[in-house]
């Protein structure tokens, strides 16, 4: 019976650690964006940042939610621009 509680506690701890790692990575990527610009990130980093920001819940703060939406749009545009620049765009002419 105690092992079950321990297993649950271990799972919760690993989830919290994973979220902390994700938060740290998100903050590091955001720091790069705000100091050097969004074009300083590779396409892979842009996709990862997009996923991390999308997962983050800002529903409690209307202003933060609006900023999240604007940043996701900028990241999407940067990914598209990166694809066009490198010739791997899905754009059909």
N, C-alpha and C positions, 0 to 999 in steps of 0.2 A: 504494500500500500504506500509506503514512503517512497519507494522507487518511482512510482507513477508521478508523485508530486515533484520529485527531483527531475524526472524527464521533462515535465512541462516547464519547470523553471529553466532548465538548460535550453529548451527550444526558444523560450521567450528571450533569454539572454542572447542567444545567437541571432535572433531577429533584431533585437535592439542594437547589437554590435554591427550587423549588416546595415541597418539604417544609419548608424553613426558613420560608417565607412562611406555610404552613399552621400550623406550630408556633407562630409568632408570633401569628397570628390566634387560634388556640386559647387561648393564654395570655392574650391581651388580653380575650377573652370570659370566660374563667374568672375573671380578676381582677375584672371587673364583677360576676359572680355572687357572688363571695366578699366583695366590699366593699358592694355595694348590694342584693344579693339577686337571685334568679332572675327575679322579676317586672319587673326593670329592663330586661330585654331584650325586643326586639320579637319577633314570631313568626318572622320571617325569620332573625333572629340566633339564636333558639333552635334552629331547624332546622339552621342552619349549624354551630352548636356541637355539636349531636347528631351530625352527619355527621363532624365533625373528631374527636370523641372516639371514635366508633365505629371510625374508621380506625386510631387509635393502638393499638399493640400493647403490652399490659402483661402478657403471658403469663409473663414471667420473674419477676414479682412478684405473689404471690397476694393480698396486701393491696391493692395498687394495682388489680388486676383486680376485686376486690370493690367498691372505691370507685367504679370506672368503672361497674359495673353499677348501683349505687345512684344515681349521678348521672344516668345515662341514663334511669332510671325517673323521677326528679324532673323532668328536662327534658320527657319525654313527658307527664307530668301537667300541667306548665306550658303546654305546647302545647294540650292538651285544654282546660284552664281558659281559655286565651286565646280559643279557638274558641267556647266556651260563652258567654263574656262578650260576644263580638262577634256572636253569633248565627249563626256559620258552622260549627256543630258537625255531625258525622255521627250524632249521637245520635238514635235513633228512639224516640218516646214513644208 
